[in-house]
Amino acid sequence: MAIDNIKVYAHLSDEDIAEIGRRLDEIKNDIMSDLGPKDVGYIKNLIRLQRSLEVAGRLTLLFSGNKPFWWAGTSMLTFAKILENLEIGHNVLHGQWDWMNDPEIHSTTWEWDIVCPSSQWMHSHNYVHHTFTNVLGMDNDVGYGILRVTRDKKWSPLNAFQPVINPILASVFQWAVGYYDVELGRFFSGRVQWKDIEEKFWETTTKAGKQTLRDYVLYPALSGRNFKSTIVANLTANTLRSVWAYAVIFCGHFPDEVETFTKEQFKNEDHNQWYLRQMLGSANFHGGKLLTILSGNLNYQIEHHLFPDMPSNRLAEAGEKVRALCSEFHLPYNVDSFPAQLFKVQKTLLKLTLPNKYLLADPDNAPEVRSNRAFEKNPQIESQLLHGEHNGQRRGLIHGLGMLKQLRPGVKDVIMHYTGRTPQRMAKRARVALAR
């Protein structure tokens, strides 16, 4: 049900894909060669702001027994943690600011304020996820090993509990990420031995202990008789940071129309097709300046996946050019409002609590999954499309997806299906009645 030939699926020629790759390289080179003092000022001012918020929040929470102080301190600490996690830590660890040669703001020296050690994150995220984006069986971020976000993952009884597991995962997201590269699941399933994960396990556990000691013992102790209320404040800030990070990340990876790919596609692709996979396997959401900064500029997830080491403050500039490129080659540019993308994600997670046999949409043409076979099954659509440019005309993937979408069952069809009122179900009941 995933895409096994991205060139055919995208309805592009070899020349098209090569040109897209050349243009994307050009976009990156133009922006990266223009980096300078303005960009340095952006990240340094942001770090000053984040640290000022954290210090102000910690000081205010010394008086956390007073409700106005509790709310003010918790708010400042929450915003500080969100900024450090997404717009600063995540992006520094991607090497986005290595070009400054500042030893304090460098991917090799930065240790961020979450449970996951930086070195492990850089392996599981920077290397594994960004190299194998949405390749089934290779990208562990497809459902994070616990959620079913595509029909390609075999249903298990555990998936019926996704409505419970999902909010729990959101609230403890930093802890799930913390032990992500340790791969405890592989250990408990017998695929690796303890010696294979021991070093990473203790590295994460040691850092987790330090984080816990700092937020739930040392800083609360400074509050004296306000000890308990400061613990609650720190727990609230950490939880809100986790939920926010979950929402931002899921909106960039699991909304409707984000594609998944087979290992066969990965094995046969070159650098230009890698670009194409990033474009089709990610999603953006609209946002003003505040939402953009608080999301770490990951509302430009497509551009981030195309150029992971590009400074985040330049992704909006890249986004205008990438969107124009998609339009020129009739490729989809998946963008919607933040609430809309989040709703689509939650809808998919609820839908996939059911086994595939209970899902009505064609498994090759559903909102949450598509494959090359969607066009093979519908020659009346394929016949209207062009592979590449012909006589100065294009009619590519964006048109094909629009027509495929019209074939999917609507809300009325779903209701009729589950209430047994479709013509097929009614005819089946009639045959059974006659047989009696």
N, C-alpha and C positions, 0 to 999 in steps of 0.2 A: 504493500500500500504506500510505500515511500517512493521517491523519485530515483530511478536507476540510470537515467540518461538525461542529464540536465540540458544538454544542447538541444535534443529533440523536444523535451518538455517546454523549454523556453522559446521554441520556434525561432531559433537564431542560426545563422550560418557560421562556419569557422571564422570567416572574415569579420563578422559582427562581434564575436566573442573576443577576438584579438584586438579589435578596435576599442571595445569596452575596457579591456585590460589596459590598453595604452592610455586611454583617457583618464582612467582612475589613477594610474601611476603619475600622470601629469598633474592631476588635482592634488595628490599627496605632495609631490615634489615642489609645486608652487607654494603651497602653504608652509611646508617645513622649511623652505629656504627663506621665508619671510619672517620667521620667528625672531623676536628681539626684546628690547627693554620693556615694551608694553606687556608682553606675556610674562616676563619675569616679575613685573610689578603685580600682575594679577594673582599669581600663585603665592607670592610672599605676603601680599595684603590679606589674602584669604586665610592663610595660616595664622597670621596675627589676629584676625577676627575670630577664628575658631578657638585659639588659645585664650583670648580675652573672655569669650563666652564661657569657656570651661572654668576659668579662674573665678569669674563673677558668679557663676552658678554654684561652685563649691563653697565660696565664701557666704553666699546667701543662705545656703542650706545649713550653715552653722546655727541658724535660727529657725530651722525647719519646723519647730513646734508651733510656730505662728503660721496660720494658713496662707496669708498673702506671701510670706517669705517662701513657704513650701512650693506654692504654684510658680512663683517667679524663678526660684532656683531650679526647680525641675524642668521648666520650659527652657531656660538657658542651657542647662546640661544636655537636654535632649537634642537641641539644635546643634550644639557643639559636637556631640557624638555622631550625628547624622553627617555633618560636614566633614568630619575627620574620616568617616567610613567611606563615603561615596565620592565626593568631589576631590578630596585630598588623598587619602590612603590608597583607594582602589586605583586611582590614576597615576600616582607616584610609582606604585608597584608595577604598573604597565611600562615604566620607563619613559613616560610622557615628558618628564622634566629632566631626564639624564643629560640632555644636550647643554644644560646650564653648567654642568660640571661642579655643582654645589654639593659637597659631601653630606650636607644635612637634608637635602631634598633629592634623594637619589634612590633608585630601586634596590641598590645593593646594601643600603644602610637603613632604610626606613622600616620601622616596626610599628604596625598600626594597633589601634585601640579595640581589637576584638580578640576572641579566644584563638582563632586560627593563626599559627605562626606565618609570617610573611613568606618564608621559603616554600612552605607547603602550598600556600595559595598560588604562588607564582607557577608551581608545577601543575596543580589540578585545574587552575583557571587559565592562566596565560598560555600554557602549552597545550594541555589536553583539550579544554573547551574551545579555545580560539583556533586550534588546528583542525579539530574534528567536528566543528560546529554542526549539530543536528544530524550527525551520521549515526544511525542506530547501531548499538553495540560497541560504539567507540567514544561517543560523547556522553559522559556520565551525568551531565547536567540535564539531559532529557528526562525530567521527572525526579531527578536527584535520588534515584534508586528506591524511592518510596511511593511516589505518586504516579498514576497512570495518566499521561497527557497525550498519548497517541494510541490508536487501535492496534498498532504494531506490537505493543507490549501485551503479552498474554495476560488475560484476566485471571486474577486469583481472588479468593474470598476476602483477602485483606483490602482489596480495592473497594469493596462495599462500604468500608469505613472511611473513605476519603473525606466525607463531610466533617468528620471528627479530626482525622489526621491533619488535614489541610490547615485549619486555624492553629493547631498545636505547633506545626512546623513553622508557621509565620511568627509565632510568639517566641520561639526558641531558635530562630534562624541562625543567629551567630554561633550557637552551640552545634547545630547541624553542620554548618560550614567549617567549624573548628576541627571536627573529626572527619571531615570529608575525605581528605587525602590519605588518612590512616587506613581507610577501606575496611572498617570493622566487619561489614557484611561479608566480604570475601573470606575473612578469618572464620567467622561463625559458620559459614557454609562449607568450610574445609578446603577452599581453593588456595589458601596461603597458610603458612605456618606462623606461629607467634614470632619467631625470630625475624620474619620478613617485615613485620609491622611494629616491632617493639620500639625501635628508635623513634619513629614518628609518633607513636602513641605517648611515650613519655615526654617528648618535646611539647606536644599539645597539652598534655595534662599539667606539665610544669607551668606553662604560660597561663592556662586556665586557673590554676591555683593562685598565681600572682594577681590576675585580674579580679578574682573573687575576694582575695585578701584586701586589695585596695578599695574596691567599691562597697564591700559589705562588712569590713572590720575597721580598717585604718581611718578612712574618711568619716564614717559614722562615729567613731570613737572621739574624733575632734569636736563633734557636736555635743559632747557631754550628755546631758539629760535628754537631748533631742535625738539620741542614738537611733531609736526605732523608726522615727519618722524620716530620718535621713536614709536608712536602709530602704524604706519603701520608695523614697524619691529616686534613689539610684536604680532600684529594680524597675521602676516605671520608665526611666530614661532608657535603660538598656532594652526593655521590652518594646517600647515605641520605635527605637532605632531598628530593632530586628524586623518588626512588622513593616516599617517603611521600606527597608532594603528588600524584603520579600516582594512587596507590591511593585517596586520599580523594576526589579529583575524579572519577575514573572510577566509584567506587561511588555517587556522587550523580547520575550522568547516563546510565549505560549498562547498569544491571541489567535483568533481565526485567521486562516490563510497564510500562516507561517509554515514553511515547508520542512519536511524531513527527508533524509536521503539514505540510500543503501551503501554498504561497504563497496559494492561494485562501482558505484559512481565515484567514490573517493579514490579508489585504486586507479581509475582511468583519467582523473582530472589533472590539468596543469594549473599554473598560477592564475591564468585568466578565468578558468572555470571555478577555482577557489573563490575568486572575487564574486562570481555569479552566485555561488552557494551562500556566501555571506549576505548578499542582497536579498535573496529569497528566503533565507532562514532566520531573519530578524525582523523586528517591528519597532516603530517609533510612536511617540505620543506627543500631542501639542502641549506647549507650556510657555508661560511667561518667564521673565528673568528669574524670579524667586524659585519657581518650580524647577527650572532648568538647573540652577545651582544645587538645590536640595536633592535633586535626583542624580547628581554627579555628572550632568550632561548626558545621562543615559537615556533621556528622551530622544536622543540621537543614537539609538542602539545600532541602526543600520550602518551609520558612518563609523561608529566605534568598532564594529566588527570588521569593516573594510580597512580601517587605519587604527589599530589598537594602540599604537605608540604616538599618535597625534595628540598634542595637548588638548584637553577637553574644551577649553574656551574657544577653540577654532572649529569645533565640529559643526556648529550652526552654519558657518561659512561654507564648509564642505558640503553640508546638507543641501544647500540651494543648487549646487552643481550636480550632485548625485541624483537629486529628484529630476532635474532637467534631462540628465542622461537616461534615466529610466523611461521618461516620457518619449524621448526620441526613439528608443529601441522597443517601445511598446511593452515594457516590463512593469509589473506592479510595484508601487512604492507604498508599503503597508504603514499607514499612519492614521491615527484617530485620537480622540480626546483621551485623557488619562482614565476617567471613569468608564468610558466605553471599552477600552482595551482590558481594564481590570474585570469588567462584567463578562467579557468574552472568555477570559481565562477561567473564571469561576464557573461559568456555564459548561465549559469543557470538562472541568474536574468533576462536576456533578453528573454529567452525561456518562462519563466513562467509569462511573461506579457500577454500571451495568455491563454484562458480557456483550460481545459483539452481536450475538444472535438477536438481542433485543433492540438493537439500534437500527433505525429505519433508513437513514441515508446510505447511499452507495459507499462502500468502504474505499473506493478509489476517487470519490468526489463528495467528501463531507467537509464541513467548515474547518474541522481540526486536522484533516489529512487528505492528501491527494497523491496521485501517481500518474505516470505516463499512460496507464491503461484508461484513465478517464477520457482521453481523446480517442483512444482505440475503440472504446465501447460506443462512442458517439460520433460516427463518421459524418453525420449531418453538420456537426460543429467543426470537425477537423477540415472538412472540405471548404469551409469559408475562411480558413486561416492561411497565412503565408509563412514559409520558413525563410526568414531573411527578407531582404528588400527586392522587390520585383517591379521593374519599370517605374522606379521612383515611389512605389507604394509599399506600405507596411500594414499588415493586419496580424498582430502577434499575440503573445500570451495574455496581455491584459484584456483583449477582446474575448479570447477563449475562456478565460476564467469568468468573465461576466456572463457568458452564455451557459457555462456549466452551473453557475450559481442559480440560474433560473430553473434548472432541472431538479434542484434539491427540494425535498419535502418542506412545506411550510408548517406553521403552528397548527393550522386546521388539519393538515394531513397527519401530523403526529397524534393529535387528539383522536382523530378517527381511527388511527391504527391501534392505539392502546385501549380504545373502547370497543374494538371489534366491528367497526362500522364501515370499513373499507370494502369496496366491491369484492376483492379477493377473499377477505375473511368471511363476508356474508355468503359468498358462493360456496366456500368450504363448509360452512355450517349447514347449508342447504343440502349438500351432497351427503353429509353425515346423517342428516335427518331422513333423507330418502333411503339410505342404506338400512336404516332401522325398520 
